Amino acid sequence: MDSNNFPDCMSCDDGVLVPLSDFGAQGAAVHYKAWVCTNPDCEFNLKIRNGEIHINEPIIRGARVR
Ligand SMILES: [Zn+2]
């Protein structure tokens, strides 16, 4: 199945990497700041911060599980 041209995950065979956005200090949207695998068993992620790329940092979830 074609997945909207998102890049295949480099860490698993099932997921694709989807771009996430964030908001900068001025409230302006920062697009494509992070990429996360869609496979919940994989959770490969890549973030761009201050021009540096951070790969596979621990995921901080919005909802804490216990
Ligand atoms: Zn993956």
N, CA, C, O and the ligand as a Tripos MOL2 file, in Angstrom:
@<TRIPOS>MOLECULE
protein
  265   263    67     0     0
PROTEIN
NO_CHARGES

@<TRIPOS>ATOM
      1 N           0.8360   -1.1960    0.0000 N.3       1 MET1
      2 CA          0.0000    0.0000    0.0000 C.3       1 MET1
      3 C           0.8730    1.2490    0.0000 C.2       1 MET1
      4 O           1.8160    1.3510    0.7850 O.2       1 MET1
      5 N           0.5770    2.1540   -0.8370 N.am      2 ASP2
      6 CA          1.3530    3.3800   -0.8960 C.3       2 ASP2
      7 C           0.9110    4.3060    0.2330 C.2       2 ASP2
      8 O          -0.2820    4.4900    0.4700 O.2       2 ASP2
      9 N           1.8720    4.8740    0.9120 N.am      3 SER3
     10 CA          1.5510    5.6540    2.1060 C.3       3 SER3
     11 C           1.8360    7.1260    1.9110 C.2       3 SER3
     12 O           2.6440    7.7040    2.6370 O.2       3 SER3
     13 N           1.1920    7.7280    0.9560 N.am      4 ASN4
     14 CA          1.2530    9.1780    0.7880 C.3       4 ASN4
     15 C           2.6620    9.7290    0.6440 C.2       4 ASN4
     16 O           2.9320   10.8730    1.0090 O.2       4 ASN4
     17 N           3.5440    8.9180    0.1150 N.am      5 ASN5
     18 CA          4.8940    9.4020   -0.1700 C.3       5 ASN5
     19 C           5.7020    9.7760    1.0580 C.2       5 ASN5
     20 O           6.7310   10.4410    0.9340 O.2       5 ASN5
     21 N           5.2710    9.3720    2.2220 N.am      6 PHE6
     22 CA          6.1240    9.5800    3.3800 C.3       6 PHE6
     23 C           7.2780    8.5940    3.3140 C.2       6 PHE6
     24 O           7.1170    7.4960    2.7810 O.2       6 PHE6
     25 N           8.4260    8.9570    3.8380 N.am      7 PRO7
     26 CA          9.5780    8.0490    3.7640 C.3       7 PRO7
     27 C           9.3690    6.8200    4.6430 C.2       7 PRO7
     28 O           8.7900    6.9020    5.7260 O.2       7 PRO7
     29 N           9.8490    5.6940    4.1590 N.am      8 ASP8
     30 CA          9.7730    4.4760    4.9510 C.3       8 ASP8
     31 C          10.6200    4.6150    6.2030 C.2       8 ASP8
     32 O          11.6680    5.2610    6.1960 O.2       8 ASP8
     33 N          10.1500    4.0030    7.2680 N.am      9 CYS9
     34 CA         10.9320    3.9980    8.4910 C.3       9 CYS9
     35 C          12.2170    3.2210    8.2610 C.2       9 CYS9
     36 O          12.2280    2.1820    7.6010 O.2       9 CYS9
     37 N          13.3000    3.7500    8.8200 N.am     10 MET10
     38 CA         14.5890    3.0880    8.6540 C.3      10 MET10
     39 C          14.7950    1.9880    9.6850 C.2      10 MET10
     40 O          15.7430    1.2070    9.5950 O.2      10 MET10
     41 N          13.8970    1.9360   10.6650 N.am     11 SER11
     42 CA         14.1230    1.0400   11.7820 C.3      11 SER11
     43 C          13.2050   -0.1810   11.7660 C.2      11 SER11
     44 O          13.4960   -1.1760   12.4280 O.2      11 SER11
     45 N          12.1170   -0.1190   11.0300 N.am     12 CYS12
     46 CA         11.2130   -1.2560   10.9480 C.3      12 CYS12
     47 C          10.6560   -1.3390    9.5310 C.2      12 CYS12
     48 O          10.8780   -0.4400    8.7210 O.2      12 CYS12
     49 N           9.9510   -2.3900    9.2400 N.am     13 ASP13
     50 CA          9.4280   -2.5820    7.8870 C.3      13 ASP13
     51 C           7.9870   -2.1210    7.7350 C.2      13 ASP13
     52 O           7.4880   -1.9930    6.6160 O.2      13 ASP13
     53 N           7.3200   -1.8730    8.8480 N.am     14 ASP14
     54 CA          5.8830   -1.6290    8.7930 C.3      14 ASP14
     55 C           5.4960   -0.1570    8.7680 C.2      14 ASP14
     56 O           4.4480    0.2010    8.2320 O.2      14 ASP14
     57 N           6.3330    0.6940    9.3420 N.am     15 GLY15
     58 CA          5.9210    2.0800    9.5350 C.3      15 GLY15
     59 C           6.4750    3.0200    8.4920 C.2      15 GLY15
     60 O           7.4060    2.6900    7.7570 O.2      15 GLY15
     61 N           5.8830    4.1990    8.4430 N.am     16 VAL16
     62 CA          6.4440    5.2940    7.6610 C.3      16 VAL16
     63 C           6.6940    6.4420    8.6310 C.2      16 VAL16
     64 O           6.1160    6.4940    9.7170 O.2      16 VAL16
     65 N           7.5570    7.3500    8.2240 N.am     17 LEU17
     66 CA          7.8510    8.5010    9.0710 C.3      17 LEU17
     67 C           6.9350    9.6530    8.6820 C.2      17 LEU17
     68 O           6.8600   10.0430    7.5170 O.2      17 LEU17
     69 N           6.2440   10.1870    9.6740 N.am     18 VAL18
     70 CA          5.3520   11.3120    9.4140 C.3      18 VAL18
     71 C           5.9020   12.5540   10.1170 C.2      18 VAL18
     72 O           6.4300   12.4550   11.2250 O.2      18 VAL18
     73 N           5.7830   13.7140    9.4860 N.am     19 PRO19
     74 CA          6.3220   14.9370   10.0600 C.3      19 PRO19
     75 C           5.3950   15.5180   11.1160 C.2      19 PRO19
     76 O           4.1750   15.5090   10.9560 O.2      19 PRO19
     77 N           5.9720   16.0140   12.1770 N.am     20 LEU20
     78 CA          5.2190   16.7140   13.2060 C.3      20 LEU20
     79 C           5.6460   18.1770   13.2030 C.2      20 LEU20
     80 O           6.7420   18.5200   12.7600 O.2      20 LEU20
     81 N           4.7740   19.0150   13.6980 N.am     21 SER21
     82 CA          5.0960   20.4300   13.7880 C.3      21 SER21
     83 C           5.1170   20.8490   15.2530 C.2      21 SER21
     84 O           4.5490   20.1870   16.1220 O.2      21 SER21
     85 N           5.7850   21.9600   15.4940 N.am     22 ASP22
     86 CA          5.8070   22.5080   16.8410 C.3      22 ASP22
     87 C           5.6240   24.0160   16.7070 C.2      22 ASP22
     88 O           5.4930   24.5400   15.6010 O.2      22 ASP22
     89 N           5.6160   24.6950   17.8250 N.am     23 PHE23
     90 CA          5.4930   26.1400   17.7700 C.3      23 PHE23
     91 C           6.7070   26.7810   18.4050 C.2      23 PHE23
     92 O           7.1370   26.3910   19.4910 O.2      23 PHE23
     93 N           7.2480   27.7600   17.7230 N.am     24 GLY24
     94 CA          8.4410   28.4370   18.2240 C.3      24 GLY24
     95 C           8.1010   29.4100   19.3430 C.2      24 GLY24
     96 O           6.9490   29.5310   19.7580 O.2      24 GLY24
     97 N           9.1230   30.0940   19.8190 N.am     25 ALA25
     98 CA          8.9590   31.0010   20.9510 C.3      25 ALA25
     99 C           8.0010   32.1370   20.6270 C.2      25 ALA25
    100 O           7.3330   32.6590   21.5200 O.2      25 ALA25
    101 N           7.9270   32.5210   19.3710 N.am     26 GLN26
    102 CA          7.0480   33.6230   18.9850 C.3      26 GLN26
    103 C           5.6420   33.1230   18.6290 C.2      26 GLN26
    104 O           4.7930   33.9030   18.2000 O.2      26 GLN26
    105 N           5.4080   31.8510   18.8050 N.am     27 GLY27
    106 CA          4.1030   31.3110   18.4630 C.3      27 GLY27
    107 C           3.9810   30.9480   17.0000 C.2      27 GLY27
    108 O           2.9190   30.5180   16.5520 O.2      27 GLY27
    109 N           5.0500   31.1160   16.2550 N.am     28 ALA28
    110 CA          5.0150   30.7730   14.8340 C.3      28 ALA28
    111 C           5.1940   29.2700   14.6670 C.2      28 ALA28
    112 O           5.9720   28.6390   15.3830 O.2      28 ALA28
    113 N           4.4790   28.7220   13.7330 N.am     29 ALA29
    114 CA          4.5660   27.2840   13.5220 C.3      29 ALA29
    115 C           5.9250   26.9100   12.9460 C.2      29 ALA29
    116 O           6.4360   27.5680   12.0400 O.2      29 ALA29
    117 N           6.4930   25.8580   13.4800 N.am     30 VAL30
    118 CA          7.7320   25.3060   12.9560 C.3      30 VAL30
    119 C           7.3820   23.9520   12.3450 C.2      30 VAL30
    120 O           7.0610   23.0050   13.0630 O.2      30 VAL30
    121 N           7.4450   23.8680   11.0320 N.am     31 HIS31
    122 CA          7.0090   22.6450   10.3690 C.3      31 HIS31
    123 C           8.1490   21.6430   10.2710 C.2      31 HIS31
    124 O           9.3270   21.9980   10.2330 O.2      31 HIS31
    125 N           7.7610   20.4140   10.2340 N.am     32 TYR32
    126 CA          8.7280   19.3310   10.0350 C.3      32 TYR32
    127 C           9.8330   19.3620   11.0830 C.2      32 TYR32
    128 O          11.0050   19.1600   10.7660 O.2      32 TYR32
    129 N           9.4620   19.6080   12.2990 N.am     33 LYS33
    130 CA         10.4600   19.6790   13.3580 C.3      33 LYS33
    131 C          10.8470   18.2900   13.8370 C.2      33 LYS33
    132 O          11.9720   18.0670   14.2850 O.2      33 LYS33
    133 N           9.9210   17.3730   13.7410 N.am     34 ALA34
    134 CA         10.2030   16.0200   14.1980 C.3      34 ALA34
    135 C           9.5260   15.0310   13.2710 C.2      34 ALA34
    136 O           8.4880   15.3210   12.6760 O.2      34 ALA34
    137 N          10.1270   13.8630   13.1600 N.am     35 TRP35
    138 CA          9.5390   12.7920   12.3670 C.3      35 TRP35
    139 C           9.3990   11.5790   13.2630 C.2      35 TRP35
    140 O          10.3190   11.2260   14.0010 O.2      35 TRP35
    141 N           8.2480   10.9490   13.1930 N.am     36 VAL36
    142 CA          8.0080    9.8150   14.0650 C.3      36 VAL36
    143 C           7.4330    8.6720   13.2440 C.2      36 VAL36
    144 O           6.6200    8.8800   12.3430 O.2      36 VAL36
    145 N           7.8720    7.4570   13.5720 N.am     37 CYS37
    146 CA          7.3600    6.2780   12.8920 C.3      37 CYS37
    147 C           5.9070    6.0310   13.2960 C.2      37 CYS37
    148 O           5.5220    6.2390   14.4470 O.2      37 CYS37
    149 N           5.1130    5.5840   12.3280 N.am     38 THR38
    150 CA          3.7070    5.3380   12.6180 C.3      38 THR38
    151 C           3.4860    3.9880   13.2830 C.2      38 THR38
    152 O           2.3800    3.6940   13.7370 O.2      38 THR38
    153 N           4.5230    3.1710   13.3440 N.am     39 ASN39
    154 CA          4.3770    1.8490   13.9580 C.3      39 ASN39
    155 C           4.5670    1.9600   15.4700 C.2      39 ASN39
    156 O           5.6660    2.2760   15.9250 O.2      39 ASN39
    157 N           3.5250    1.7070   16.2550 N.am     40 PRO40
    158 CA          3.6340    1.8920   17.7030 C.3      40 PRO40
    159 C           4.6190    0.9410   18.3580 C.2      40 PRO40
    160 O           5.0820    1.1950   19.4700 O.2      40 PRO40
    161 N           4.9390   -0.1400   17.6890 N.am     41 ASP41
    162 CA          5.9230   -1.0640   18.2590 C.3      41 ASP41
    163 C           7.3490   -0.6190   17.9850 C.2      41 ASP41
    164 O           8.2960   -1.1830   18.5340 O.2      41 ASP41
    165 N           7.5040    0.3710   17.1550 N.am     42 CYS42
    166 CA          8.8330    0.7930   16.7390 C.3      42 CYS42
    167 C           9.2400    2.0810   17.4510 C.2      42 CYS42
    168 O          10.2420    2.1160   18.1660 O.2      42 CYS42
    169 N           8.4580    3.1300   17.2500 N.am     43 GLU43
    170 CA          8.6760    4.4190   17.9090 C.3      43 GLU43
    171 C           9.9930    5.0760   17.5330 C.2      43 GLU43
    172 O          10.5250    5.8960   18.2820 O.2      43 GLU43
    173 N          10.5100    4.7140   16.3800 N.am     44 PHE44
    174 CA         11.6860    5.4400   15.8880 C.3      44 PHE44
    175 C          11.3110    6.9050   15.7170 C.2      44 PHE44
    176 O          10.2530    7.2240   15.1740 O.2      44 PHE44
    177 N          12.1710    7.7800   16.1750 N.am     45 ASN45
    178 CA         11.8580    9.1920   16.0000 C.3      45 ASN45
    179 C          13.1160    9.9960   15.7400 C.2      45 ASN45
    180 O          14.2250    9.5910   16.0900 O.2      45 ASN45
    181 N          12.9180   11.1220   15.1300 N.am     46 LEU46
    182 CA         14.0170   11.9700   14.7030 C.3      46 LEU46
    183 C          13.5610   13.4050   14.9180 C.2      46 LEU46
    184 O          12.5030   13.8060   14.4340 O.2      46 LEU46
    185 N          14.3590   14.1700   15.6390 N.am     47 LYS47
    186 CA         13.9640   15.5520   15.9200 C.3      47 LYS47
    187 C          15.0550   16.5020   15.4690 C.2      47 LYS47
    188 O          16.2420   16.1770   15.4790 O.2      47 LYS47
    189 N          14.6200   17.6670   15.0790 N.am     48 ILE48
    190 CA         15.5560   18.6930   14.6590 C.3      48 ILE48
    191 C          15.4530   19.8420   15.6510 C.2      48 ILE48
    192 O          14.3840   20.4160   15.8570 O.2      48 ILE48
    193 N          16.5900   20.1640   16.2620 N.am     49 ARG49
    194 CA         16.5710   21.1950   17.2870 C.3      49 ARG49
    195 C          17.8230   22.0390   17.1470 C.2      49 ARG49
    196 O          18.9370   21.5210   17.2290 O.2      49 ARG49
    197 N          17.6520   23.3130   16.9400 N.am     50 ASN50
    198 CA         18.7870   24.2300   16.7970 C.3      50 ASN50
    199 C          19.7680   23.7440   15.7280 C.2      50 ASN50
    200 O          20.9850   23.8500   15.8840 O.2      50 ASN50
    201 N          19.2220   23.2190   14.6600 N.am     51 GLY51
    202 CA         20.0690   22.7910   13.5590 C.3      51 GLY51
    203 C          20.7220   21.4470   13.7680 C.2      51 GLY51
    204 O          21.4680   20.9790   12.9070 O.2      51 GLY51
    205 N          20.4530   20.8120   14.9080 N.am     52 GLU52
    206 CA         21.0250   19.4980   15.1540 C.3      52 GLU52
    207 C          19.9350   18.4480   15.0440 C.2      52 GLU52
    208 O          18.7690   18.7000   15.3490 O.2      52 GLU52
    209 N          20.3350   17.2800   14.6080 N.am     53 ILE53
    210 CA         19.3780   16.1880   14.4840 C.3      53 ILE53
    211 C          19.5510   15.2270   15.6430 C.2      53 ILE53
    212 O          20.6600   14.7690   15.9190 O.2      53 ILE53
    213 N          18.4780   14.9270   16.3070 N.am     54 HIS54
    214 CA         18.5040   13.9950   17.4320 C.3      54 HIS54
    215 C          17.6880   12.7690   17.0500 C.2      54 HIS54
    216 O          16.5010   12.8730   16.7410 O.2      54 HIS54
    217 N          18.3310   11.6140   17.0730 N.am     55 ILE55
    218 CA         17.6710   10.3970   16.6280 C.3      55 ILE55
    219 C          17.3320    9.5020   17.8040 C.2      55 ILE55
    220 O          18.1490    9.2740   18.6960 O.2      55 ILE55
    221 N          16.1140    9.0050   17.7830 N.am     56 ASN56
    222 CA         15.6520    8.0150   18.7500 C.3      56 ASN56
    223 C          15.7800    8.4550   20.2050 C.2      56 ASN56
    224 O          16.2490    7.7030   21.0590 O.2      56 ASN56
    225 N          15.3630    9.6640   20.4620 N.am     57 GLU57
    226 CA         15.2640   10.0800   21.8530 C.3      57 GLU57
    227 C          14.0770    9.3760   22.4880 C.2      57 GLU57
    228 O          13.1560    8.9580   21.7860 O.2      57 GLU57
    229 N          14.0880    9.2410   23.8100 N.am     58 PRO58
    230 CA         12.9170    8.6560   24.4620 C.3      58 PRO58
    231 C          11.6840    9.5060   24.1670 C.2      58 PRO58
    232 O          11.7340   10.7350   24.2030 O.2      58 PRO58
    233 N          10.5930    8.8340   23.8790 N.am     59 ILE59
    234 CA          9.3670    9.5530   23.5580 C.3      59 ILE59
    235 C           8.6960   10.0220   24.8400 C.2      59 ILE59
    236 O           8.4990    9.2450   25.7740 O.2      59 ILE59
    237 N           8.3550   11.2800   24.8720 N.am     60 ILE60
    238 CA          7.6180   11.8190   26.0010 C.3      60 ILE60
    239 C           6.1550   11.8870   25.6130 C.2      60 ILE60
    240 O           5.7640   12.6850   24.7610 O.2      60 ILE60
    241 N           5.3740   11.0760   26.2230 N.am     61 ARG61
    242 CA          3.9700   11.0070   25.8510 C.3      61 ARG61
    243 C           3.1700   12.0630   26.5800 C.2      61 ARG61
    244 O           3.4850   12.4430   27.7070 O.2      61 ARG61
    245 N           2.1230   12.5320   25.9100 N.am     62 GLY62
    246 CA          1.2560   13.5200   26.5460 C.3      62 GLY62
    247 C           0.5530   12.9360   27.7440 C.2      62 GLY62
    248 O           0.3730   13.6110   28.7570 O.2      62 GLY62
    249 N           0.1590   11.6980   27.6370 N.am     63 ALA63
    250 CA         -0.5430   11.0460   28.7460 C.3      63 ALA63
    251 C           0.4050   10.0790   29.4260 C.2      63 ALA63
    252 O           0.9860    9.2060   28.7810 O.2      63 ALA63
    253 N           0.5550   10.2340   30.7050 N.am     64 ARG64
    254 CA          1.4540    9.3640   31.4370 C.3      64 ARG64
    255 C           0.7250    8.0840   31.8140 C.2      64 ARG64
    256 O          -0.3900    8.1310   32.3340 O.2      64 ARG64
    257 N           1.3430    6.9570   31.5590 N.am     65 VAL65
    258 CA          0.7250    5.6880   31.8960 C.3      65 VAL65
    259 C           1.2660    5.2240   33.2420 C.2      65 VAL65
    260 O           2.4070    4.7760   33.3510 O.2      65 VAL65
    261 N           0.4590    5.3350   34.2180 N.am     66 ARG66
    262 CA          0.8480    5.0090   35.6020 C.3      66 ARG66
    263 C           2.1280    5.6780   36.0240 C.2      66 ARG66
    264 O           2.5760    5.4960   37.1560 O.2      66 ARG66
    265 ZN          9.5120    2.1700   12.4860 Zn       67 ZN67
@<TRIPOS>BOND
     1     1     2 1
     2     2     3 1
     3     3     4 2
     4     3     5 am
     5     5     6 1
     6     6     7 1
     7     7     8 2
     8     7     9 am
     9     9    10 1
    10    10    11 1
    11    11    12 2
    12    11    13 am
    13    13    14 1
    14    14    15 1
    15    15    16 2
    16    15    17 am
    17    17    18 1
    18    18    19 1
    19    19    20 2
    20    19    21 am
    21    21    22 1
    22    22    23 1
    23    23    24 2
    24    23    25 am
    25    25    26 1
    26    26    27 1
    27    27    28 2
    28    27    29 am
    29    29    30 1
    30    30    31 1
    31    31    32 2
    32    31    33 am
    33    33    34 1
    34    34    35 1
    35    35    36 2
    36    35    37 am
    37    37    38 1
    38    38    39 1
    39    39    40 2
    40    39    41 am
    41    41    42 1
    42    42    43 1
    43    43    44 2
    44    43    45 am
    45    45    46 1
    46    46    47 1
    47    47    48 2
    48    47    49 am
    49    49    50 1
    50    50    51 1
    51    51    52 2
    52    51    53 am
    53    53    54 1
    54    54    55 1
    55    55    56 2
    56    55    57 am
    57    57    58 1
    58    58    59 1
    59    59    60 2
    60    59    61 am
    61    61    62 1
    62    62    63 1
    63    63    64 2
    64    63    65 am
    65    65    66 1
    66    66    67 1
    67    67    68 2
    68    67    69 am
    69    69    70 1
    70    70    71 1
    71    71    72 2
    72    71    73 am
    73    73    74 1
    74    74    75 1
    75    75    76 2
    76    75    77 am
    77    77    78 1
    78    78    79 1
    79    79    80 2
    80    79    81 am
    81    81    82 1
    82    82    83 1
    83    83    84 2
    84    83    85 am
    85    85    86 1
    86    86    87 1
    87    87    88 2
    88    87    89 am
    89    89    90 1
    90    90    91 1
    91    91    92 2
    92    91    93 am
    93    93    94 1
    94    94    95 1
    95    95    96 2
    96    95    97 am
    97    97    98 1
    98    98    99 1
    99    99   100 2
   100    99   101 am
   101   101   102 1
   102   102   103 1
   103   103   104 2
   104   103   105 am
   105   105   106 1
   106   106   107 1
   107   107   108 2
   108   107   109 am
   109   109   110 1
   110   110   111 1
   111   111   112 2
   112   111   113 am
   113   113   114 1
   114   114   115 1
   115   115   116 2
   116   115   117 am
   117   117   118 1
   118   118   119 1
   119   119   120 2
   120   119   121 am
   121   121   122 1
   122   122   123 1
   123   123   124 2
   124   123   125 am
   125   125   126 1
   126   126   127 1
   127   127   128 2
   128   127   129 am
   129   129   130 1
   130   130   131 1
   131   131   132 2
   132   131   133 am
   133   133   134 1
   134   134   135 1
   135   135   136 2
   136   135   137 am
   137   137   138 1
   138   138   139 1
   139   139   140 2
   140   139   141 am
   141   141   142 1
   142   142   143 1
   143   143   144 2
   144   143   145 am
   145   145   146 1
   146   146   147 1
   147   147   148 2
   148   147   149 am
   149   149   150 1
   150   150   151 1
   151   151   152 2
   152   151   153 am
   153   153   154 1
   154   154   155 1
   155   155   156 2
   156   155   157 am
   157   157   158 1
   158   158   159 1
   159   159   160 2
   160   159   161 am
   161   161   162 1
   162   162   163 1
   163   163   164 2
   164   163   165 am
   165   165   166 1
   166   166   167 1
   167   167   168 2
   168   167   169 am
   169   169   170 1
   170   170   171 1
   171   171   172 2
   172   171   173 am
   173   173   174 1
   174   174   175 1
   175   175   176 2
   176   175   177 am
   177   177   178 1
   178   178   179 1
   179   179   180 2
   180   179   181 am
   181   181   182 1
   182   182   183 1
   183   183   184 2
   184   183   185 am
   185   185   186 1
   186   186   187 1
   187   187   188 2
   188   187   189 am
   189   189   190 1
   190   190   191 1
   191   191   192 2
   192   191   193 am
   193   193   194 1
   194   194   195 1
   195   195   196 2
   196   195   197 am
   197   197   198 1
   198   198   199 1
   199   199   200 2
   200   199   201 am
   201   201   202 1
   202   202   203 1
   203   203   204 2
   204   203   205 am
   205   205   206 1
   206   206   207 1
   207   207   208 2
   208   207   209 am
   209   209   210 1
   210   210   211 1
   211   211   212 2
   212   211   213 am
   213   213   214 1
   214   214   215 1
   215   215   216 2
   216   215   217 am
   217   217   218 1
   218   218   219 1
   219   219   220 2
   220   219   221 am
   221   221   222 1
   222   222   223 1
   223   223   224 2
   224   223   225 am
   225   225   226 1
   226   226   227 1
   227   227   228 2
   228   227   229 am
   229   229   230 1
   230   230   231 1
   231   231   232 2
   232   231   233 am
   233   233   234 1
   234   234   235 1
   235   235   236 2
   236   235   237 am
   237   237   238 1
   238   238   239 1
   239   239   240 2
   240   239   241 am
   241   241   242 1
   242   242   243 1
   243   243   244 2
   244   243   245 am
   245   245   246 1
   246   246   247 1
   247   247   248 2
   248   247   249 am
   249   249   250 1
   250   250   251 1
   251   251   252 2
   252   251   253 am
   253   253   254 1
   254   254   255 1
   255   255   256 2
   256   255   257 am
   257   257   258 1
   258   258   259 1
   259   259   260 2
   260   259   261 am
   261   261   262 1
   262   262   263 1
   263   263   264 2
@<TRIPOS>SUBSTRUCTURE
     1 MET1         2 RESIDUE 1 A MET
     2 ASP2         6 RESIDUE 1 A ASP
     3 SER3        10 RESIDUE 1 A SER
     4 ASN4        14 RESIDUE 1 A ASN
     5 ASN5        18 RESIDUE 1 A ASN
     6 PHE6        22 RESIDUE 1 A PHE
     7 PRO7        26 RESIDUE 1 A PRO
     8 ASP8        30 RESIDUE 1 A ASP
     9 CYS9        34 RESIDUE 1 A CYS
    10 MET10       38 RESIDUE 1 A MET
    11 SER11       42 RESIDUE 1 A SER
    12 CYS12       46 RESIDUE 1 A CYS
    13 ASP13       50 RESIDUE 1 A ASP
    14 ASP14       54 RESIDUE 1 A ASP
    15 GLY15       58 RESIDUE 1 A GLY
    16 VAL16       62 RESIDUE 1 A VAL
    17 LEU17       66 RESIDUE 1 A LEU
    18 VAL18       70 RESIDUE 1 A VAL
    19 PRO19       74 RESIDUE 1 A PRO
    20 LEU20       78 RESIDUE 1 A LEU
    21 SER21       82 RESIDUE 1 A SER
    22 ASP22       86 RESIDUE 1 A ASP
    23 PHE23       90 RESIDUE 1 A PHE
    24 GLY24       94 RESIDUE 1 A GLY
    25 ALA25       98 RESIDUE 1 A ALA
    26 GLN26      102 RESIDUE 1 A GLN
    27 GLY27      106 RESIDUE 1 A GLY
    28 ALA28      110 RESIDUE 1 A ALA
    29 ALA29      114 RESIDUE 1 A ALA
    30 VAL30      118 RESIDUE 1 A VAL
    31 HIS31      122 RESIDUE 1 A HIS
    32 TYR32      126 RESIDUE 1 A TYR
    33 LYS33      130 RESIDUE 1 A LYS
    34 ALA34      134 RESIDUE 1 A ALA
    35 TRP35      138 RESIDUE 1 A TRP
    36 VAL36      142 RESIDUE 1 A VAL
    37 CYS37      146 RESIDUE 1 A CYS
    38 THR38      150 RESIDUE 1 A THR
    39 ASN39      154 RESIDUE 1 A ASN
    40 PRO40      158 RESIDUE 1 A PRO
    41 ASP41      162 RESIDUE 1 A ASP
    42 CYS42      166 RESIDUE 1 A CYS
    43 GLU43      170 RESIDUE 1 A GLU
    44 PHE44      174 RESIDUE 1 A PHE
    45 ASN45      178 RESIDUE 1 A ASN
    46 LEU46      182 RESIDUE 1 A LEU
    47 LYS47      186 RESIDUE 1 A LYS
    48 ILE48      190 RESIDUE 1 A ILE
    49 ARG49      194 RESIDUE 1 A ARG
    50 ASN50      198 RESIDUE 1 A ASN
    51 GLY51      202 RESIDUE 1 A GLY
    52 GLU52      206 RESIDUE 1 A GLU
    53 ILE53      210 RESIDUE 1 A ILE
    54 HIS54      214 RESIDUE 1 A HIS
    55 ILE55      218 RESIDUE 1 A ILE
    56 ASN56      222 RESIDUE 1 A ASN
    57 GLU57      226 RESIDUE 1 A GLU
    58 PRO58      230 RESIDUE 1 A PRO
    59 ILE59      234 RESIDUE 1 A ILE
    60 ILE60      238 RESIDUE 1 A ILE
    61 ARG61      242 RESIDUE 1 A ARG
    62 GLY62      246 RESIDUE 1 A GLY
    63 ALA63      250 RESIDUE 1 A ALA
    64 ARG64      254 RESIDUE 1 A ARG
    65 VAL65      258 RESIDUE 1 A VAL
    66 ARG66      262 RESIDUE 1 A ARG
    67 ZN67       265 GROUP 0 **** ****
